[in-house]
């Protein structure tokens, strides 16, 4: 019985062997189609790159799109050209460079294709397309690269570059291969998975001369490509273009928000660069040049630069003082200029006048009241308690945090607490006299321009804010709005401060930015700078009721806040609200940029 089973098993194996042998014989000898493929052709798996998602602004205007480029591959075994000079000219190569490329390809494989020339633009490809038949063993594959119709918003958009070895090692999805492009910074990086799409591939047949002769198996085994998802951002590209125009030739930044949503209307850092420089085959050369530039055009000052807030911070001091009942609306006190340097005159002051005149000595006294409230008989302990309570108030305004803005690297600035001074001076070895510079927004306190724009939005909203955001839609899906962040200070106190800010623009230090129908409310800063001329700062919003735009501007080494920063902010508000600039004299003043020597 067991012998019969053994015989049956052997018979089955024999039949299977004969069937396979017959099929192979049939394929190799009798089926001309497959015999021809075997003898004369090579099957290549060619990636089909998806079109990266397009980026639109809030008004559906295209900011970032794609243009085709072409990668060329070489098969060393098949490589042959009749006119070497023509070939070298076509690819802008020297003979030495060609030999290096060929030897590199041979080390990889003489039979398999490897990259020979990356990202040839459309114009160059068109000029050599008719010659490609003469270049045996060379074939090409289209690959889309980024193109910027409007050379704006370079810092926030970020850039796409060839994936590096470390990024490849971290790619657990195995999506990328060497030579692929990947979002490296900004929106391009943060939304890489949405923007990149999904690669497809085609099985292509090439004859012994390296010429494509069609699809393998009629394309049945090809994989369809899936293009990336489009992204809609909150930027108003016309406003962004105008802001960058005003910043040209200056060092600084401007951030503009919509108070009612936290949406970023414009965000610019200067000096900047044309984003087209970091797209295409000259990426490495251009990136190195930008890195070496001493003015740091790649550095995003709007998110990363930190400055003392200066007199703009007096708005927060005012609100804390009012909430803590340390000052009232109509309370009048006589201020002597004997504690701290001051441009405001001595005399009787209420809080509103102190804001309008920006009295340093008034806010010196107010800050002392905030810090020393006699909550402990020990002066040092009392100062520690007061500072920590003050620090908690300040952080409610979003200072000392990145505001959950994670599109790009964002500095959190610095709000000092007792722990900082304990480390610096020692526990119970410091008091108000060691920290009084905080009273006017100087000293150890550091903020970023986006935080100050957010502060302007908080005051415009009379006590609340949405975290700043820039992406509105991905594909056809809306990005959820952030939660409301409430500042625990009475809205009445905000209204009082807003009235003072309106007067600052009408008759105070920001009067250069006054325009009757704009209803701009603001506060200037002349920020102390130990390394040169002071920085010019301004925060504000417009109009006073139902504000549509909140702005912060820092212009480095430009002197008084009422000149550069207030003028630029006022023009930005006018452009956004009225869609045109009537004050051409102010625009000319800003574009000229002579802020230091000019007399008020």
BAVOMI-884363 format. One record per residue (C-alpha): residue in one letter; x, y, z. Coordinates in steps of 0.02 Angstrom, whole numbers, plus 50000, padded with zeros to 5 digits. Example, Ala and Ser with C-alpha at 12.3 -4.5 7.8 and 13.67 -1.06 7.14 Angstrom:
a506154977550390s506844994750357
***
This chain:
x500005000050000x501395011850044x502255007649880x500705013349782x500705030149875x502545032649837x502235029149653x500775041449645x501805055049729x503245052649608x502045053049461x501315069649518x503045077249534x503485071149359x501915078849285x502265095649369x504055095449306x503495091649128x502195105649131x503475118449192x504775112449067x503545113448924x503035131148974x504835137048982x505235128748817x503705136648740x504165153948806x505985152848755x505845144448586x504135145948511x503375162248573x504255175448469x503635189548578x504475183448736x506015176948646x506265194448573x506075202148746x507325190048818x508635193148684x508465211448642x507595220748782x507765225548963x506325228949082x506565244049196x505485248849343x505305267649330x504575278149470x503175289949422x503275304849537x501665312749597x501305330949572x501595339149741x500095347949816x499825366049763x499785379749895x498425393049882x498175408949983x496565413750074x495865420949912x496265405249810x497745413149723x499155400849683x500745403649786x501675387349754x501465375849604x502505363149508x503475363049348x504175347749259x506025343649265x506905328349199x508095316049281x509255306349166x509875288649200x511315278949124x511595260349093x513495258849075x513435242548975x512355250648842x513105268148845x513745273848676x513785290648586x514395294748412x514785313048445x515565315248617x515665334148602x513815335248562x513425324548714x514535334848830x513765351048767x511995344348790x512285340948974x513515355249007x514875342949060x516735341849040x517535325648983x518255323249157x516535325449237x515795312949115x517105299949159x516795302349344x514925299649319x515185284149211x516405276349336x515205279849478x513805271449382x514915256349344x515315254149527x513445252849558x513065241249410x513495240149225x511795232849185x510615242749296x510165261149276x510835274149396x510605292949406x511655302749284x510955320449280x509625328049394x508225340349367x508505347149192x507285361449163x505995361549024x506945373848915x508555363748919x507615347548890x506735354548738x508405359648662x509145342048673x507585331348652x507895328248466x509665322348504x509225309148634x509095295348502x510955297248471x511365294448655x511275275648681x511055269348858x510345285848920x508515287648964x507505300649058x506085301849181x505015317349218x504985323749397x504005338949458x504915352349560x504285367449654x503935383849565x503455400349646x502375412049543x502575425649674x504285426049759x503545428749933x503365420050101x504995410350083x505265407750269x503545400550306x503355390150148x505045381950176x505875371950039x506025354649963x507725346349946x508485329449905x508285317350049x509855314350150x510555298150225x509915302150401x508165305550337x508195289350238x508675279650395x507225287550489x505965283350353x505075268350430x503775268550291x505105264750159x504275277550047x505845286749994x507355281349895x508985290349868x508715305349754x506905308449807x506375325849860x505665329250034x504995344450125x506415350950232x505715366250321x504145376550348x502465371150278x503345359450156x504045349550302x502575350450423x501345344450290x502515332950193x501385317650200x499915327550131x500895337149999x501985323149931x500625311449865x501015293149827x502275287649695x501755275949557x502855265749440x502915259149263x503775243849194x504585250249035x505465240448897x507115246648827x508035239048680x509905235548678x510205253448624x509315260248779x507815266348679x506085264348753x505035251948652x503445252148755x502665246048916x502955228748986x501405217748978x500395232348909x500535241549076x499455229149170x500705228149312x501005247049325x500485256349484x499505272449465x500205288149543x499185298049671x499525316749673x499775326649833x498385336049921x498225354749895x498375366350044x497505382850072x498365394950190x497755410450279x499005422350197x498355436650092x499665436049954x499385454049900x499625460150078x501145448850098x501905455949940x501625473550004x502375469850175x503935462550095x504065477849984x504035489250137x505365478550224x506535478450075x508255484750125x507855483650311x508205470950448x506675465750546x504975457750533x503105460950526x501695449350581x499865453050545x498425442750617x496545442350602x496025444750786x494365435650769x495175419350711x497055419850743x497345417550556x499005424650497x498685437350359x500515441350327x502155436150407x503795442650340x505605442550392x506925453550312x508115451150230x507295437150135x507655427449975x506775421949817x506105404349854x506455399349673x508305399449721x508015383749825x507135374049689x507985364149552x509725357949518x510615373549586x509895370849760x511545366449844x512515380949771x511155393649811x510855386849986x512705388150028x512735406049965x511235410550074x512035402150225x513615412450204x512665428950192x513065438750350x511315446450352x510575428950378x509185429150246x508685411250294x508405416250477x506555418650515x506545433950628x504645433850643x504695417450739x506465415750803x507155433050844x506925438651024x506925456651085x506465465851243x504685472151214x505095489551276x503675501851304x502405490851216x502475480251374x501745494751474x500055489151407x500205472751502x500835481651658x499305492951649x498095478451637x498915469051781x498875484851889x497025487651851x496555469451884x497515469452048x496645485752101x498335494152118x497785508452007x496095515551956x495525524251798x495485542051864x496825541151997x498045555651980x499825555052046x501285566952031x502745558951938x504535564751962x505865558951841x507045553451978x507025534451967x507355529651788x507815538451625x506305546451545x505795557251396x504065560351470x503935576551571x503655577351759x501895581451815x500195574351860x499765557851777x498335545751771x498595528751691x497935534151521x499125548851511x500555537551567x500195526051419x500035540351296x501605549351355x502485532751391x503095538451561x504475526851619x504405533451798x502535530551811x502745512351763x504255510651877x503105515152022x501685504251959x502815489151939x503485491652115x501685491252177x501385475052081x502955466652151x502905473052330x501155470952400x501705467552580x501215449352572x502715445052679x503685455352804x505325449952727x505665461552579x506575447952482x505185435252506x503875448352465x504775452152300x504845433652258x502975431452289x502555446952189x503675442252042x502945424752027x501175431652028x501685444651897x502515430951792x500915420651792x499925435751732x501165439051592x501105421051532x499205422351514x499565433951367x500505419951276x502235426551316x503525413351363x502715400451247x502725395951063x500825398351054x500675380450990x501335386450823x502275371550754x502415375050569x504215380550589x505485382350728x504775395250849x505655403550994x504675404751157x505555420251218x505815422051405x504755427651553x505835427751711x505195420551874x505955419252047x506895403351998x507905413051871x508445426451994x508735413652132x509985405352017x510785421851969x510845430752139x510475416952264x508885412852361x508205428052457x509635438852396x508705449452269x507225461452273x506325474652170x507855485552152x508715471352057x507305468851931x506535486151905x507045486551720x505615474351690x504435488751728x504705496251555x504915479851459x506805479151466x507995468151565x507855449251552x506115449251473x506165443251291x504765441751162x504575437050980x503655447050845x502295433850828x501985434651017x501795453451007x500595452250860x499605440050966x499635452751109x498895465650991x497535453050946x497165449851131x496915468351164x495895470151004x494765455951065x494675463851238x495395448651326x495505432751225x496445425151078x496545410450961x498245402450936x499015409550776x498735397850630x499175397950446x498405382250367x496545383350331x496185368150222x497045351850172x496265344650015x494425348250038x494485346950227x494495362150340x495765362450481x494865363550650x494955380450737x495975381750896x495135383751065x494885401151137x496225406351261x495495417851392x496495430851486x495775432751661x495695451651660x494085461751651x493565467151476x493235484651548x495075486351585x495485481751406x494265495051344x495145508151450x496845503251379x496155503051200x495565521051220x497315526051273x498065516551125x496925526151007x497595542451079x499395536351058x499085535950870x498055551850863x499225563050962x500605552851043x502195544150986x501325534950842x500485550350767x501435548150605x500325532950575x498685542150604x497335541550470x495595546950519x494585533150435x495815519350488x495505520450677x497195512850716x497555509650900x499345506050951x500895507851059x502685511251008x504335505151079x506085511551062x506965495551112x508685497551191x510045489151089x511805487851163x512555484050992x512045499350893x510545510450860x508955505850955x507635494750876x505975502250820x504435492850883x502545494450868x500985484350904x499225489350857x497575484850776x496235492750668x494875497850667x494495501350849x492795492650844x492685475350764x494555474750725x495045466350562x496935466350581x498205465850725x500025469850688x501745469250766x503315476250687x505125476150741x506365485550631x508135483550694x509335498150716x508005510550661x507815521350816x506155527650880x504635516350871x503565530550804x504585531050644x504955514650556x503845502150648x502305513150672x502375519450492x502535502050418x501145495150528x499985509350483x500265506650297x499975487850315x498325491150403x497805503650269x498245491450130x497255477350207x495715487250259x495585499750116x496455489349980x497425504749925x498685517249990x498185535549991x499635541450099x500955539949965x502055552150063x502145539650207x502485525350088x503905535150008x504605538950182x504625520350227x505355514750061x506745527650076x507165520650248x508095535550325x507415533750501x508885538650611x509415556150558x507695562650510x506945575650627x505155574450692
***
